[in-house]
Amino acid sequence: MKKTILITGSTDGIGKLAATNLAIAGHTLYIHGRNKEKVTQTVQEIAKLANTENVYGLVADFSNLEEVVLLADQIKRDKLIIDVLINNAGVFKTAEPTNDANFDMRIAVNYFAPFVFTHALLPLLKSTRSRVINLSSAAQSSVETTVLNGEHHTSEQESYAQSKLALLMWSFYLAKNVSEVTTIAVNPGSLLNTKMVQQAYGQFWSSADKGAHILQELALKVDYQESSGLYFDNDKGSFSRANSDAYDREKIEKLIKNTKKIIQQYI
């Protein structure tokens, strides 16, 4: 059965690779990026490679939560059918360490944006019993409230690791509380050959195809329909245990409570 799949941050890296492969396989793709020209170029490129017209573009800067809300509103107005949402958009190295609201850029893009976007789309996602695939990382560090709310700014590596653990903890929370949607968190692989990794480390361990392939599998494979609330570690090639904080009910409840308080104007 052909699916309609929305991949955020899919004008580059494993998001673009996965989108290309899925389009070639006959699925309908929504490509998202922050730059309209780049989104248009990517849509045209993938449509040509896949010999299809079923590739569409969505534009929003995910460092700006107002734009995230506007994009979600647009999708709801258009009553798009979304079978799979892959929250892939993310940043590590960036010229601007904070966004306009003074949130760390990694916290804003890697955690707040998918939180806001997914919650806004839940009515649509529930109606189609969708899958939500959240891209975490092997880098996971305990979330500090002062980093989350922008009071304290830490290193790029630390804030990135905190954003990815926050995303993972929220994934588990979403799976537990929204049974109509299958929610899976995934580390697509450490140091894959992507622009983000090259900018951050100047080296890579594995091909970007490794990450794209697991996104495709998690999005489509029937076996994973019953895997809601689990964490797939692609470094191990299997479902695995994550950071212990992700299984601490009190820490999860505290994170969600603080998150809702911090970004209440957007949700």
C-alpha positions as CSV (number, residue, x, y, z in Angstrom):
1,M,0.0,0.0,0.0
2,K,1.3,3.4,-1.0
3,K,1.8,6.0,1.8
4,T,1.9,9.7,2.1
5,I,5.0,10.7,4.0
6,L,6.1,14.1,5.4
7,I,9.8,14.4,6.2
8,T,11.0,17.6,7.9
9,G,14.4,18.8,7.0
10,S,14.4,16.8,3.8
11,T,16.3,19.1,1.4
12,D,19.6,17.6,2.6
13,G,21.2,14.6,4.3
14,I,19.4,11.4,5.2
15,G,16.1,13.1,5.0
16,K,16.6,13.9,1.3
17,L,18.0,10.4,0.6
18,A,15.0,8.7,2.4
19,A,12.6,11.0,0.5
20,T,14.2,10.1,-2.8
21,N,14.1,6.4,-2.2
22,L,10.5,6.5,-1.0
23,A,9.4,8.6,-4.0
24,I,11.0,6.1,-6.3
25,A,9.1,3.3,-4.6
26,G,5.9,5.1,-5.5
27,H,5.0,6.9,-2.3
28,T,3.7,10.5,-2.0
29,L,6.3,12.8,-0.4
30,Y,6.1,16.1,1.3
31,I,9.5,17.8,1.4
32,H,10.2,20.4,4.0
33,G,12.9,23.0,4.4
34,R,13.4,26.5,5.5
35,N,14.5,27.9,2.2
36,K,11.8,28.2,-0.5
37,E,14.2,28.0,-3.4
38,K,16.0,25.0,-2.0
39,V,12.7,23.2,-1.3
40,T,11.5,23.9,-4.9
41,Q,14.8,22.6,-6.3
42,T,14.7,19.5,-4.1
43,V,11.1,18.7,-5.1
44,Q,11.9,19.0,-8.8
45,E,15.0,16.9,-8.4
46,I,13.3,14.1,-6.6
47,A,10.2,14.2,-8.9
48,K,12.5,13.8,-11.9
49,L,14.5,10.9,-10.4
50,A,11.3,9.1,-9.3
51,N,9.4,10.0,-12.5
52,T,6.4,11.2,-10.5
53,E,4.3,14.2,-9.8
54,N,3.6,13.1,-6.2
55,V,6.3,15.2,-4.5
56,Y,5.4,18.4,-2.9
57,G,7.1,21.2,-0.9
58,L,6.5,22.8,2.5
59,V,8.4,25.8,3.8
60,A,9.0,26.9,7.4
61,D,12.0,27.9,9.5
62,F,11.9,25.4,12.4
63,S,14.0,27.7,14.6
64,N,10.9,30.0,14.6
65,L,8.1,28.3,16.4
66,E,5.5,30.8,15.0
67,E,6.4,29.5,11.5
68,V,6.0,25.9,12.8
69,V,2.5,26.7,14.0
70,L,1.6,28.4,10.7
71,L,2.8,25.4,8.7
72,A,0.8,23.0,10.8
73,D,-2.3,25.3,10.4
74,Q,-1.8,25.3,6.6
75,I,-1.6,21.5,6.6
76,K,-4.8,21.2,8.6
77,R,-6.6,23.7,6.4
78,D,-5.6,21.7,3.3
79,K,-6.7,18.5,5.1
80,L,-3.6,16.6,4.0
81,I,-3.5,12.9,4.7
82,I,-0.3,12.0,6.5
83,D,0.4,8.3,7.0
84,V,4.0,8.9,8.2
85,L,5.6,11.9,9.8
86,I,9.3,11.8,10.1
87,N,10.7,14.5,12.4
88,N,14.1,14.7,10.9
89,A,14.9,18.4,10.9
90,G,17.9,19.2,13.2
91,V,20.9,21.3,13.8
92,F,24.2,21.0,15.6
93,K,26.7,23.6,14.4
94,T,25.1,26.9,13.6
95,A,26.2,30.5,13.1
96,E,23.5,31.7,15.5
97,P,23.6,30.0,18.9
98,T,20.0,31.1,19.9
99,N,16.8,31.9,18.1
100,D,14.8,35.1,18.4
101,A,13.2,33.9,21.6
102,N,16.6,33.3,23.1
103,F,16.2,29.5,23.1
104,D,19.3,27.5,22.3
105,M,19.1,26.8,18.6
106,R,19.4,23.0,19.1
107,I,16.7,22.9,21.7
108,A,14.4,25.0,19.5
109,V,14.9,23.1,16.3
110,N,15.6,19.5,17.5
111,Y,13.0,19.4,20.3
112,F,10.5,22.3,20.6
113,A,9.8,22.4,16.8
114,P,8.8,18.7,16.4
115,F,6.9,18.9,19.7
116,V,4.8,21.9,18.5
117,F,4.4,20.5,15.0
118,T,3.4,17.0,16.0
119,H,1.0,18.1,18.7
120,A,-0.7,20.5,16.2
121,L,-1.1,17.8,13.7
122,L,-2.4,15.1,16.1
123,P,-6.0,15.3,14.9
124,L,-4.9,14.4,11.4
125,L,-2.3,11.8,12.6
126,K,-4.9,10.1,14.8
127,S,-7.4,9.9,12.0
128,T,-5.1,7.9,9.8
129,R,-3.4,6.0,12.7
130,S,-0.1,7.4,11.5
131,R,3.4,6.6,12.4
132,V,5.6,9.3,13.9
133,I,9.4,8.7,13.6
134,N,11.5,11.0,15.8
135,L,15.2,11.3,15.1
136,S,17.1,11.1,18.3
137,S,20.9,10.4,18.6
138,A,23.4,8.3,20.4
139,A,24.3,11.6,22.1
140,Q,21.9,11.8,25.0
141,S,22.4,14.0,28.1
142,S,20.2,14.7,31.0
143,V,18.0,17.8,30.3
144,E,18.6,20.8,32.4
145,T,15.6,23.1,32.9
146,T,17.7,26.3,32.7
147,V,19.1,25.1,29.3
148,L,15.6,24.2,28.1
149,N,14.2,27.6,29.0
150,G,17.1,29.6,27.7
151,E,18.4,30.9,31.1
152,H,21.7,29.1,30.7
153,H,23.7,28.4,27.6
154,T,26.0,25.4,27.4
155,S,28.3,23.9,24.8
156,E,27.0,22.9,21.4
157,Q,27.7,19.3,22.1
158,E,25.9,19.4,25.4
159,S,22.8,21.3,24.2
160,Y,22.6,18.9,21.2
161,A,22.7,15.9,23.5
162,Q,20.1,17.4,25.8
163,S,17.8,18.2,22.8
164,K,18.0,14.6,21.6
165,L,17.3,13.1,24.9
166,A,14.3,15.5,25.4
167,L,13.0,14.4,22.0
168,L,13.4,10.8,23.0
169,M,11.6,11.3,26.4
170,W,8.8,13.1,24.7
171,S,8.5,10.2,22.2
172,F,8.0,7.8,25.0
173,Y,5.4,10.1,26.5
174,L,3.6,10.5,23.2
175,A,3.5,6.7,22.7
176,K,2.0,6.2,26.1
177,N,-0.6,8.9,25.9
178,V,-1.6,8.8,22.2
179,S,-2.4,5.2,21.4
180,E,-3.9,6.0,18.0
181,V,-0.4,6.9,16.7
182,T,2.7,4.6,16.5
183,T,5.6,6.7,17.8
184,I,9.2,5.4,17.4
185,A,12.4,7.2,18.3
186,V,15.5,6.3,16.4
187,N,19.3,7.0,16.4
188,P,19.8,6.7,12.7
189,G,23.5,6.1,13.2
190,S,26.5,7.9,14.6
191,L,28.7,10.1,12.4
192,L,26.9,9.4,9.1
193,N,28.3,11.1,6.0
194,T,26.0,14.2,6.1
195,K,26.7,17.9,5.8
196,M,25.8,18.4,9.5
197,V,28.3,15.8,10.6
198,Q,31.0,17.0,8.3
199,Q,30.5,20.6,9.6
200,A,30.6,19.4,13.2
201,Y,33.4,16.8,13.1
202,G,35.1,16.9,9.7
203,Q,34.9,13.1,9.4
204,F,32.3,10.3,9.3
205,W,32.0,6.6,10.2
206,S,29.2,5.4,7.9
207,S,27.4,6.2,4.7
208,A,24.3,8.4,4.9
209,D,22.5,5.5,3.2
210,K,22.6,3.7,6.5
211,G,20.4,6.4,8.1
212,A,18.1,6.8,5.2
213,H,17.5,3.0,5.0
214,I,16.4,2.7,8.6
215,L,14.0,5.7,8.2
216,Q,12.4,3.9,5.2
217,E,12.1,0.6,7.2
218,L,10.6,2.3,10.3
219,A,8.2,4.2,8.1
220,L,6.9,1.3,6.1
221,K,7.6,-2.1,7.6
222,V,4.5,-3.8,8.9
223,D,6.4,-5.4,11.8
224,Y,7.1,-1.9,13.3
225,Q,3.4,-1.0,13.6
226,E,3.5,-2.5,17.1
227,S,6.7,-0.9,18.1
228,S,5.3,2.3,19.6
229,G,7.2,3.6,22.6
230,L,10.5,1.9,21.6
231,Y,13.9,3.2,20.7
232,F,15.8,1.9,17.7
233,D,19.6,2.2,17.9
234,N,20.9,1.9,14.4
235,D,24.5,1.7,15.7
236,K,23.4,-1.7,17.0
237,G,20.8,-2.5,14.3
238,S,18.1,-3.2,16.8
239,F,15.7,-1.8,19.4
240,S,17.7,-1.0,22.5
241,R,17.8,0.7,25.8
242,A,18.3,4.5,25.8
243,N,19.5,6.8,28.5
244,S,18.0,5.9,31.8
245,D,16.2,9.2,32.1
246,A,13.9,8.1,29.3
247,Y,12.4,5.5,31.6
248,D,12.1,7.7,34.6
249,R,8.4,8.7,34.9
250,E,9.0,11.6,37.2
251,K,11.7,13.1,34.9
252,I,9.5,12.7,31.9
253,E,6.5,14.3,33.6
254,K,8.8,17.2,34.7
255,L,10.1,17.6,31.2
256,I,6.7,17.7,29.6
257,K,5.3,20.1,32.2
258,N,8.2,22.5,31.8
259,T,8.1,22.2,28.0
260,K,4.4,23.1,27.9
261,K,5.0,26.0,30.3
262,I,8.0,27.4,28.3
263,I,6.3,27.2,24.8
264,Q,2.7,27.6,25.9
265,Q,2.0,30.4,23.5
266,Y,2.7,28.0,20.6
267,I,0.7,25.0,21.7
